[in-house]
Amino acid sequence: MLEPVNEELKQKADEKAPLYLLGRVLSNWIEGIEAFDPFFSARDELVLKMMGRKVLSTNEICRKQVEKPTVFFMLYVDIHLFGNLVEANWCFYRLNHIILLSNSLEDMLEF
């Protein structure tokens, strides 16, 4: 594995490592994985596409409506994005399909 050349790149790599690992695990039993991160580099997108993932180009600001079980991997995001996600899916059927992987919402409210 190549080491990032500076501390900023190392931090970005460390932050994305869990997403990569989660994608590898989920890809064994979930089809149709889509990914979006406003900070994806062209290289990130290329790697994801090579892994068979669909990279979304539109920033929906977490207003994606779900129709089937959907995993949202939301670490260190603004608290309003969680509100957008809940608001966009405000019915039992949709909320019941959201799997949210995040740091503690309580901890986020303290900042």
MDTraj code that builds the backbone (N, CA, C; nanometers):
import mdtraj as md
import numpy as np

residues = "MET LEU GLU PRO VAL ASN GLU GLU LEU LYS GLN LYS ALA ASP GLU LYS ALA PRO LEU TYR LEU LEU GLY ARG VAL LEU SER ASN TRP ILE GLU GLY ILE GLU ALA PHE ASP PRO PHE PHE SER ALA ARG ASP GLU LEU VAL LEU LYS MET MET GLY ARG LYS VAL LEU SER THR ASN GLU ILE CYS ARG LYS GLN VAL GLU LYS PRO THR VAL PHE PHE MET LEU TYR VAL ASP ILE HIS LEU PHE GLY ASN LEU VAL GLU ALA ASN TRP CYS PHE TYR ARG LEU ASN HIS ILE ILE LEU LEU SER ASN SER LEU GLU ASP MET LEU GLU PHE".split()
xyz = np.array([
    [0.0849, -0.1188, 0.0000],
    [0.0000, 0.0000, 0.0000],
    [0.0885, 0.1238, 0.0000],
    [0.0562, 0.2206, -0.0826],
    [0.1326, 0.3438, -0.0885],
    [0.0924, 0.4363, 0.0252],
    [0.1898, 0.5012, 0.0826],
    [0.1620, 0.5984, 0.1881],
    [0.1302, 0.7338, 0.1258],
    [0.0293, 0.8055, 0.1763],
    [0.0025, 0.9402, 0.1260],
    [0.1247, 1.0297, 0.1485],
    [0.1427, 1.1272, 0.0598],
    [0.2626, 1.2097, 0.0648],
    [0.2572, 1.3204, 0.1690],
    [0.1409, 1.3545, 0.2177],
    [0.1351, 1.4561, 0.3226],
    [0.0218, 1.4237, 0.4196],
    [0.0184, 1.4968, 0.5283],
    [-0.0777, 1.4690, 0.6349],
    [-0.2225, 1.4877, 0.5887],
    [-0.2493, 1.5878, 0.5052],
    [-0.3853, 1.6108, 0.4564],
    [-0.4344, 1.4925, 0.3728],
    [-0.3483, 1.4419, 0.2844],
    [-0.3863, 1.3257, 0.2044],
    [-0.4040, 1.2025, 0.2913],
    [-0.3194, 1.1901, 0.3943],
    [-0.3322, 1.0764, 0.4857],
    [-0.4668, 1.0817, 0.5571],
    [-0.5084, 1.2010, 0.6017],
    [-0.6365, 1.2149, 0.6693],
    [-0.7510, 1.1781, 0.5762],
    [-0.7454, 1.2260, 0.4506],
    [-0.8513, 1.1921, 0.3552],
    [-0.8570, 1.0422, 0.3307],
    [-0.7410, 0.9795, 0.3180],
    [-0.7370, 0.8348, 0.2960],
    [-0.7937, 0.7610, 0.4162],
    [-0.7588, 0.8051, 0.5360],
    [-0.8102, 0.7423, 0.6576],
    [-0.9614, 0.7560, 0.6677],
    [-1.0147, 0.8714, 0.6264],
    [-1.1585, 0.8941, 0.6338],
    [-1.2340, 0.8078, 0.5330],
    [-1.1751, 0.7824, 0.4175],
    [-1.2443, 0.7065, 0.3140],
    [-1.2241, 0.5562, 0.3273],
    [-1.1259, 0.5136, 0.4060],
    [-1.0993, 0.3702, 0.4214],
    [-1.2214, 0.2939, 0.4707],
    [-1.2943, 0.3431, 0.5732],
    [-1.4133, 0.2679, 0.6163],
    [-1.5176, 0.2554, 0.5062],
    [-1.5342, 0.3590, 0.4248],
    [-1.6299, 0.3534, 0.3144],
    [-1.5879, 0.2470, 0.2138],
    [-1.4599, 0.2426, 0.1835],
    [-1.4094, 0.1415, 0.0897],
    [-1.4340, 0.0012, 0.1449],
    [-1.3990, -0.0197, 0.2722],
    [-1.4174, -0.1517, 0.3321],
    [-1.5646, -0.1896, 0.3383],
    [-1.6491, -0.0942, 0.3749],
    [-1.7927, -0.1211, 0.3795],
    [-1.8430, -0.1593, 0.2409],
    [-1.7977, -0.0880, 0.1404],
    [-1.8378, -0.1196, 0.0035],
    [-1.7952, -0.2581, -0.0386],
    [-1.6767, -0.2991, 0.0008],
    [-1.6284, -0.4326, -0.0332],
    [-1.7128, -0.5399, 0.0347],
    [-1.7471, -0.5189, 0.1616],
    [-1.8287, -0.6162, 0.2343],
    [-1.9690, -0.6215, 0.1763],
    [-2.0291, -0.5050, 0.1570],
    [-2.1665, -0.4998, 0.1073],
    [-2.1795, -0.5518, -0.0348],
    [-2.0746, -0.5346, -0.1146],
    [-2.0838, -0.5747, -0.2547],
    [-2.1020, -0.7250, -0.2706],
    [-2.0696, -0.8001, -0.1668],
    [-2.0874, -0.9447, -0.1738],
    [-2.2344, -0.9844, -0.1662],
    [-2.3201, -0.8995, -0.1091],
    [-2.4609, -0.9388, -0.0962],
    [-2.5603, -0.8280, -0.1271],
    [-2.5135, -0.7135, -0.1765],
    [-2.6036, -0.6056, -0.2169],
    [-2.5658, -0.5626, -0.3584],
    [-2.6640, -0.5573, -0.4448],
    [-2.6407, -0.5130, -0.5821],
    [-2.6820, -0.3670, -0.5968],
    [-2.6298, -0.3026, -0.6979],
    [-2.6720, -0.1672, -0.7321],
    [-2.6230, -0.0606, -0.6361],
    [-2.5002, -0.0727, -0.5872],
    [-2.4475, 0.0264, -0.4931],
    [-2.4180, 0.1561, -0.5674],
    [-2.4724, 0.2659, -0.5135],
    [-2.4476, 0.3995, -0.5668],
    [-2.3680, 0.4770, -0.4623],
    [-2.2824, 0.5660, -0.5087],
    [-2.1984, 0.6424, -0.4168],
    [-2.1988, 0.7892, -0.4556],
    [-2.1969, 0.8738, -0.3526],
    [-2.1808, 1.0175, -0.3750],
    [-2.1044, 1.0768, -0.2584],
    [-2.0088, 1.1594, -0.2899],
    [-1.9361, 1.2388, -0.1920],
    [-1.8915, 1.3627, -0.2673],
    [-1.9264, 1.4818, -0.2196],
    [-1.8873, 1.6019, -0.2946],
    [-1.7356, 1.6174, -0.3038],
    [-1.6620, 1.5414, -0.2247],
    [-1.5162, 1.5510, -0.2255],
    [-1.4482, 1.4365, -0.2998],
    [-1.5261, 1.3528, -0.3709],
    [-1.4632, 1.2486, -0.4514],
    [-1.3715, 1.3137, -0.5543],
    [-1.2531, 1.2607, -0.5647],
    [-1.1618, 1.3052, -0.6707],
    [-1.1924, 1.2241, -0.7963],
    [-1.1338, 1.2643, -0.9074],
    [-1.1515, 1.1881, -1.0312],
    [-1.0996, 1.0455, -1.0115],
    [-0.9944, 1.0325, -0.9342],
    [-0.9385, 0.8992, -0.9071],
    [-1.0356, 0.8157, -0.8238],
    [-1.0966, 0.8770, -0.7210],
    [-1.1962, 0.8069, -0.6393],
    [-1.3082, 0.7531, -0.7279],
    [-1.3583, 0.8383, -0.8149],
    [-1.4680, 0.7985, -0.9034],
    [-1.4267, 0.6858, -0.9969],
    [-1.3049, 0.6942, -1.0490],
    [-1.2551, 0.5892, -1.1377],
    [-1.2473, 0.4552, -1.0641],
    [-1.1939, 0.4558, -0.9427],
    [-1.1827, 0.3325, -0.8646],
    [-1.3213, 0.2755, -0.8350],
    [-1.4143, 0.3611, -0.7948],
    [-1.5497, 0.3139, -0.7666],
    [-1.6142, 0.2539, -0.8909],
    [-1.5971, 0.3175, -1.0038],
    [-1.6537, 0.2650, -1.1288],
    [-1.5895, 0.1320, -1.1659],
    [-1.4588, 0.1199, -1.1420],
    [-1.3891, -0.0065, -1.1689],
    [-1.4410, -0.1178, -1.0780],
    [-1.4908, -0.0801, -0.9592],
    [-1.5476, -0.1767, -0.8652],
    [-1.6934, -0.2072, -0.8978],
    [-1.7451, -0.1461, -1.0044],
    [-1.8826, -0.1724, -1.0452],
    [-1.9857, -0.0862, -0.9750],
    [-1.9434, 0.0228, -0.9149],
    [-2.0357, 0.1129, -0.8455],
    [-2.0812, 0.2236, -0.9395],
    [-2.2005, 0.2714, -0.9162],
    [-2.2504, 0.3874, -0.9893],
    [-2.2165, 0.5105, -0.9060],
    [-2.1460, 0.6048, -0.9656],
    [-2.1110, 0.7280, -0.8960],
    [-2.2129, 0.8338, -0.9358],
    [-2.2861, 0.8836, -0.8376],
    [-2.3877, 0.9853, -0.8643],
    [-2.3211, 1.1195, -0.8874],
    [-2.3684, 1.1942, -0.9839],
    [-2.3070, 1.3224, -1.0166],
    [-2.3832, 1.4410, -0.9580],
    [-2.5051, 1.4166, -0.9124],
    [-2.5873, 1.5248, -0.8603],
    [-2.5878, 1.5225, -0.7080],
    [-2.5602, 1.6364, -0.6486],
    [-2.5649, 1.6487, -0.5031],
    [-2.7102, 1.6723, -0.4623],
    [-2.7723, 1.5703, -0.4070],
    [-2.9123, 1.5802, -0.3651],
    [-2.9257, 1.6383, -0.2244],
    [-2.8170, 1.6771, -0.1656],
    [-2.8121, 1.7359, -0.0317],
    [-2.8898, 1.6483, 0.0676],
    [-2.8691, 1.5185, 0.0544],
    [-2.9323, 1.4168, 0.1416],
    [-3.0837, 1.4187, 0.1345],
    [-3.1385, 1.4508, 0.0213],
    [-3.2840, 1.4468, 0.0021],
    [-3.3256, 1.3284, -0.0845],
    [-3.2444, 1.2251, -0.0863],
    [-3.2739, 1.1069, -0.1669],
    [-3.3881, 1.0282, -0.1050],
    [-3.4905, 1.0021, -0.1836],
    [-3.6019, 0.9202, -0.1368],
    [-3.5702, 0.7742, -0.1635],
    [-3.5971, 0.6908, -0.0653],
    [-3.5649, 0.5488, -0.0775],
    [-3.6899, 0.4680, -0.1063],
    [-3.6743, 0.3653, -0.1861],
    [-3.7838, 0.2734, -0.2183],
    [-3.7509, 0.1314, -0.1728],
    [-3.6243, 0.1087, -0.1377],
    [-3.5785, -0.0233, -0.0925],
    [-3.4747, 0.0012, 0.0168],
    [-3.4355, -0.1014, 0.0906],
    [-3.3346, -0.0803, 0.1947],
    [-3.2113, -0.0097, 0.1379],
    [-3.1733, 0.0990, 0.2046],
    [-3.0650, 0.1840, 0.1572],
    [-2.9741, 0.2206, 0.2728],
    [-2.8438, 0.2020, 0.2533],
    [-2.7442, 0.2368, 0.3545],
    [-2.6934, 0.3778, 0.3251],
    [-2.6974, 0.4623, 0.4275],
    [-2.6392, 0.5959, 0.4194],
    [-2.5206, 0.5980, 0.5152],
    [-2.4024, 0.6216, 0.4605],
    [-2.2790, 0.6269, 0.5376],
    [-2.2446, 0.7739, 0.5524],
    [-2.2800, 0.8332, 0.6681],
    [-2.2707, 0.9774, 0.6859],
    [-2.1867, 1.0110, 0.8090],
    [-2.0563, 1.0155, 0.7899],
    [-1.9666, 1.0539, 0.8983],
    [-1.9311, 1.2010, 0.8870],
    [-1.9369, 1.2700, 0.9977],
    [-1.8916, 1.4085, 1.0065],
    [-1.9568, 1.4995, 0.9034],
    [-2.0876, 1.4932, 0.8952],
    [-2.1611, 1.5825, 0.8052],
    [-2.2394, 1.6834, 0.8886],
    [-2.2793, 1.7914, 0.8266],
    [-2.3605, 1.8916, 0.8962],
    [-2.4917, 1.8289, 0.9414],
    [-2.5359, 1.8660, 1.0598],
    [-2.6551, 1.8068, 1.1199],
    [-2.7792, 1.8288, 1.0336],
    [-2.7853, 1.9397, 0.9588],
    [-2.9038, 1.9653, 0.8754],
    [-2.9205, 1.8593, 0.7667],
    [-2.8129, 1.7920, 0.7264],
    [-2.8249, 1.6885, 0.6243],
    [-2.9044, 1.5689, 0.6759],
    [-2.8954, 1.5398, 0.8049],
    [-2.9773, 1.4335, 0.8627],
    [-3.1245, 1.4727, 0.8577],
    [-3.1520, 1.6003, 0.8861],
    [-3.2888, 1.6496, 0.8773],
    [-3.3433, 1.6385, 0.7356],
    [-3.2606, 1.6705, 0.6369],
    [-3.3019, 1.6572, 0.4968],
    [-3.3382, 1.5132, 0.4635],
    [-3.2574, 1.4189, 0.5117],
    [-3.2818, 1.2776, 0.4840],
    [-3.4139, 1.2312, 0.5445],
    [-3.4373, 1.2688, 0.6692],
    [-3.5625, 1.2292, 0.7356],
    [-3.6823, 1.2968, 0.6688],
    [-3.6701, 1.4256, 0.6395],
    [-3.7810, 1.4987, 0.5770],
    [-3.8183, 1.4396, 0.4409],
    [-3.7184, 1.4031, 0.3615],
    [-3.7443, 1.3494, 0.2284],
    [-3.8104, 1.2119, 0.2336],
    [-3.7990, 1.1449, 0.3469],
    [-3.8498, 1.0079, 0.3595],
    [-3.9508, 0.9956, 0.4731],
    [-4.0248, 1.1023, 0.4994],
    [-4.1125, 1.1090, 0.6158],
    [-4.2409, 1.0291, 0.5974],
    [-4.2274, 0.8990, 0.5972],
    [-4.3400, 0.8074, 0.6054],
    [-4.2831, 0.6738, 0.6523],
    [-4.3657, 0.5932, 0.7134],
    [-4.3183, 0.4689, 0.7726],
    [-4.2474, 0.3812, 0.6705],
    [-4.3055, 0.3694, 0.5526],
    [-4.2487, 0.2811, 0.4511],
    [-4.1047, 0.3205, 0.4186],
    [-4.0816, 0.4490, 0.3967],
    [-3.9464, 0.4931, 0.3592],
    [-3.8515, 0.4933, 0.4785],
    [-3.8934, 0.5461, 0.5911],
    [-3.8049, 0.5499, 0.7079],
    [-3.7619, 0.4095, 0.7480],
    [-3.8500, 0.3142, 0.7287],
    [-3.8213, 0.1756, 0.7630],
    [-3.7132, 0.1152, 0.6720],
    [-3.6836, 0.1792, 0.5603],
    [-3.5836, 0.1287, 0.4667],
    [-3.4477, 0.1973, 0.4815],
    [-3.4338, 0.2895, 0.5749],
    [-3.3076, 0.3621, 0.5909],
    [-3.2195, 0.2920, 0.6931],
    [-3.0972, 0.2645, 0.6509],
    [-2.9941, 0.2128, 0.7405],
    [-2.8892, 0.3226, 0.7471],
    [-2.8747, 0.3824, 0.8642],
    [-2.7873, 0.4986, 0.8795],
    [-2.6635, 0.4601, 0.9593],
    [-2.5476, 0.4755, 0.8959],
    [-2.4198, 0.4541, 0.9626],
    [-2.3575, 0.5910, 0.9820],
    [-2.3414, 0.6294, 1.1081],
    [-2.2983, 0.7650, 1.1379],
    [-2.2318, 0.7693, 1.2743],
    [-2.1656, 0.8802, 1.3008],
    [-2.1223, 0.9047, 1.4370],
    [-2.2453, 0.9479, 1.5169],
    [-2.2329, 0.9556, 1.6462],
    [-2.3457, 0.9847, 1.7345],
    [-2.4091, 1.1201, 1.7031],
    [-2.5392, 1.1199, 1.6825],
    [-2.6093, 1.2465, 1.6583],
    [-2.6034, 1.3348, 1.7822],
    [-2.6087, 1.2752, 1.8988],
    [-2.5990, 1.3506, 2.0234],
    [-2.4655, 1.4251, 2.0310],
    [-2.3576, 1.3567, 1.9951],
    [-2.2268, 1.4208, 1.9954],
    [-2.2208, 1.5351, 1.8943],
    [-2.2870, 1.5193, 1.7806],
    [-2.2849, 1.6232, 1.6793],
    [-2.3583, 1.7478, 1.7261],
    [-2.4629, 1.7281, 1.8064],
    [-2.5394, 1.8441, 1.8550],
    [-2.4599, 1.9268, 1.9547],
    [-2.3609, 1.8662, 2.0181],
    [-2.2805, 1.9375, 2.1169],
    [-2.1849, 2.0366, 2.0513],
    [-2.1537, 2.0173, 1.9225],
    [-2.0574, 2.1065, 1.8563],
    [-2.1234, 2.2272, 1.8028],
])
top = md.Topology()
chain = top.add_chain()
for i, resn in enumerate(residues, 1):
    res = top.add_residue(resn, chain, resSeq=i)
    for name in ("N", "CA", "C"):
        top.add_atom(name, md.element.get_by_symbol(name[0]), res)
traj = md.Trajectory(xyz[None], top)
